[in-house]
Amino acid sequence: MKLGRCPTCHATVHIDAMVQDESGRELMATLAKLNSTIASSVLQYIGLFRPAKSDLNNGRALKLLSETLALTPNLSLLAAGCDATVRNIHTKRQGGETVKPLSNHNYLKQVLTGLKDSFNHPMNGVVKQQNSTVEIKQSRPVSESENNRLWQDQLAKYGVDANAMKINPRGAK
């Protein structure tokens, strides 16, 4: 059954051919369980393991996918880590550096460690209890004067004088 055409090379993609081997079926089934954003991020990351002159076979891709998903139960953190890793590697390659295909997940582990702090930082309004999947969102009420000051500070970062503007911040009266 024709699925469509590859957006890159325009070759016909047959879904039945993709699931001919067991690894291909498992790979497709695992990806189907993920939402599209996370699946896309993880697939781009797994692409960093592809050798320069060949493709990843389904068995290797499935193993990499399983290992990647096992790194953290927090899929949002994993997607952010995969995106950051892909972005960093592509930036290095565009800068002229010769970056070999990845051989292990150590780089992603370092990125996840760095991102974990920002995902759990109290200033982000999300605090995770250790050994728990419960998230407690914290927010503090902000007075109108504090809201105005924060708004002016934000505009000042971009070189805009809030006092010279004729509009009120966020609909304040």
C-alpha positions as CSV (number, residue, x, y, z in Angstrom):
1,M,0.0,0.0,0.0
2,K,1.4,3.3,-1.0
3,L,1.7,5.8,1.8
4,G,2.9,8.7,-0.2
5,R,6.1,10.2,-1.4
6,C,9.2,11.0,0.5
7,P,9.4,14.8,1.0
8,T,13.1,14.8,0.5
9,C,13.8,12.4,-2.5
10,H,10.2,12.0,-3.8
11,A,10.5,8.2,-3.8
12,T,7.3,6.3,-3.2
13,V,6.9,5.2,0.3
14,H,5.1,1.8,0.9
15,I,3.9,1.3,4.4
16,D,3.7,-2.5,3.9
17,A,7.4,-2.6,3.0
18,M,8.3,-0.6,6.1
19,V,6.7,-3.2,8.4
20,Q,8.1,-6.3,6.7
21,D,10.6,-7.0,9.4
22,E,9.9,-7.3,13.1
23,S,12.1,-4.3,14.0
24,G,10.3,-2.1,11.5
25,R,6.9,-3.0,13.0
26,E,8.1,-2.4,16.6
27,L,9.7,0.9,15.5
28,M,6.5,2.1,13.9
29,A,4.4,0.9,16.8
30,T,6.6,2.7,19.4
31,L,6.5,5.9,17.4
32,A,2.8,5.7,17.0
33,K,2.4,5.8,20.8
34,L,4.2,9.1,21.0
35,N,2.6,12.5,20.2
36,S,3.9,14.0,17.0
37,T,6.1,16.6,18.7
38,I,8.0,14.2,20.8
39,A,8.2,11.6,18.0
40,S,9.7,14.2,15.7
41,S,12.2,15.4,18.2
42,V,13.4,11.8,19.1
43,L,13.6,10.8,15.4
44,Q,15.7,13.9,14.6
45,Y,18.0,13.0,17.5
46,I,18.3,9.3,16.3
47,G,19.2,10.6,12.9
48,L,22.4,12.0,14.5
49,F,23.6,8.3,14.8
50,R,23.3,7.7,11.0
51,P,26.6,7.0,9.4
52,A,27.6,9.5,6.7
53,K,27.5,7.0,3.8
54,S,24.6,4.7,4.8
55,D,21.3,4.5,6.6
56,L,20.4,3.2,10.0
57,N,18.7,-0.2,9.8
58,N,15.5,-0.7,11.6
59,G,17.0,-2.8,14.3
60,R,19.6,-0.2,15.2
61,A,17.0,2.6,15.0
62,L,14.6,0.6,17.3
63,K,17.5,0.0,19.8
64,L,18.4,3.7,19.8
65,L,14.7,4.7,20.2
66,S,14.3,2.4,23.1
67,E,17.5,3.6,24.8
68,T,16.5,7.2,24.3
69,L,13.0,6.8,25.7
70,A,14.5,5.0,28.7
71,L,16.6,8.0,29.6
72,T,13.8,9.9,31.4
73,P,10.1,9.4,32.0
74,N,9.5,13.1,31.4
75,L,8.8,13.2,27.7
76,S,8.7,17.0,27.5
77,L,12.2,17.1,29.0
78,L,13.3,14.4,26.6
79,A,11.9,16.3,23.6
80,A,13.6,19.5,24.7
81,G,16.9,17.7,25.2
82,C,16.7,16.0,21.8
83,D,15.9,19.3,20.2
84,A,18.8,21.1,21.9
85,T,21.2,18.3,21.0
86,V,20.1,18.3,17.3
87,R,20.4,22.1,17.2
88,N,23.9,22.1,18.8
89,I,25.2,19.4,16.5
90,H,23.8,21.1,13.4
91,T,25.2,24.4,14.5
92,K,28.7,22.8,14.9
93,R,28.4,21.2,11.5
94,Q,27.3,24.5,9.9
95,G,30.2,26.3,11.6
96,G,32.6,24.0,9.7
97,E,33.3,21.5,12.4
98,T,33.5,17.9,11.4
99,V,31.2,16.1,13.8
100,K,31.1,12.4,13.5
101,P,27.8,10.5,13.9
102,L,27.0,10.0,17.6
103,S,28.0,6.6,19.0
104,N,26.3,6.8,22.4
105,H,23.8,9.0,24.4
106,N,26.4,10.7,26.6
107,Y,25.9,14.1,24.9
108,L,22.1,13.9,25.3
109,K,22.6,12.9,29.0
110,Q,24.6,16.0,29.6
111,V,22.0,18.2,27.9
112,L,19.2,16.5,29.9
113,T,21.1,17.1,33.2
114,G,21.4,20.8,32.3
115,L,17.8,21.1,31.3
116,K,16.5,19.2,34.3
117,D,17.5,22.1,36.5
118,S,15.6,24.6,34.4
119,F,12.6,22.3,34.2
120,N,12.5,21.9,38.0
121,H,13.5,25.5,38.9
122,P,11.0,27.1,41.3
123,M,11.0,30.4,39.2
124,N,9.4,28.4,36.4
125,G,6.4,27.7,38.6
126,V,6.8,24.0,38.5
127,V,8.3,22.1,41.4
128,K,8.6,18.3,41.2
129,Q,8.9,16.3,44.4
130,Q,11.6,13.7,44.4
131,N,10.5,10.2,43.6
132,S,7.1,11.4,42.6
133,T,5.4,12.3,39.3
134,V,3.1,14.9,41.0
135,E,3.7,18.4,39.8
136,I,2.8,21.3,42.0
137,K,2.2,24.5,40.2
138,Q,3.0,27.6,42.2
139,S,1.9,31.1,41.4
140,R,1.8,34.1,43.5
141,P,-0.7,36.9,43.1
142,V,0.8,40.1,41.6
143,S,-0.4,43.5,42.5
144,E,-1.3,46.0,39.8
145,S,1.7,48.2,40.6
146,E,4.0,45.1,40.6
147,N,2.5,44.0,37.3
148,N,3.2,47.5,35.8
149,R,6.8,47.5,37.1
150,L,7.4,44.0,35.6
151,W,5.8,45.2,32.3
152,Q,8.1,48.3,32.2
153,D,11.1,46.2,33.0
154,Q,10.3,43.8,30.1
155,L,9.9,46.7,27.7
156,A,13.1,48.2,28.9
157,K,15.0,45.0,27.9
158,Y,14.0,45.8,24.3
159,G,14.8,49.5,24.5
160,V,11.2,50.7,24.7
161,D,10.2,53.5,27.1
162,A,6.9,52.4,28.6
163,N,6.2,56.0,29.9
164,A,6.2,57.3,26.4
165,M,3.6,54.8,25.2
166,K,0.0,55.7,25.1
167,I,-1.3,52.2,25.9
168,N,-1.7,50.6,29.3
169,P,0.0,47.4,30.2
170,R,-2.2,44.3,29.8
171,G,-5.4,46.3,29.8
172,A,-4.7,48.0,33.2
173,K,-6.8,51.1,34.0
